[in-house]
Amino acid sequence: MTKLQGKTALVTGGSRGIGRAISLRLAADGARVAVHYGSNEVAAKQTIADIEAAGGEAFAVRADLAAEDAARNLWAAFDEQADGLDILVNNAGIGKHQPLADVTPEWFDELFAVNAKAPFFLIQQGLSRLRDGGRIINIGSGVTRIAFPADTAYSMTKGALNTLTLALAKELGPRGITVNTVAPGIIETEMNGWLADPAAATAAAAYSTFNRVGQPADVADVVAFVASDDARWVSGQYVDATGGSQL
């Protein structure tokens, strides 16, 4: 497939989980992919190796998204290897099941730094690099659609992305840039290690109308559509990719 031939994409948190699947899929569609990672260089190198083995192109960029100068550092690393951008996927995120009473100010600040502040400033500082007709895709979460008290603080960070998507779609429309949120449900990744418990996995599967837990590729395929020219008339949208969870 060559829908994205000649395009350059940046996927934050692109070395593992959903981000890895997105990196692989965009590369398969022809994009040259910048695979961002925070600390796991081995995972990033493996993702790049897998892309190249399949005939695609990719390179790594490292930046700690919790750092005060995260956006500047990431774009500096990107600029060393690319001269412009067509697709920005804000996928990187942190989280853990934690009820309201257990959330500390320190954890709250870190959550917002990585999940909301970093995407905001990556976009702000990346707009000069993003070509007209480009794509910004924020990876949200189904927990912004349903009440999920076990993840209140995390849900707030993803809700912020939904609002960011809406405002930016209006602002960037004149440049032909689309901005959308793709919201996964429960996906089998390292971040959801609790799914290793068979009873927990069965309960999680019951959320979806398909009675199964989602896979990273389920989300990556939706992102690939939103990134393509086929989605040129779609902007400012919350695209539910939860497998019909909690309908």
Order of alpha helices (4+ residues) and beta strands (2+ residues): beta-alpha-beta-alpha-beta-alpha-beta-alpha-alpha-beta-alpha-beta-alpha-alpha-beta
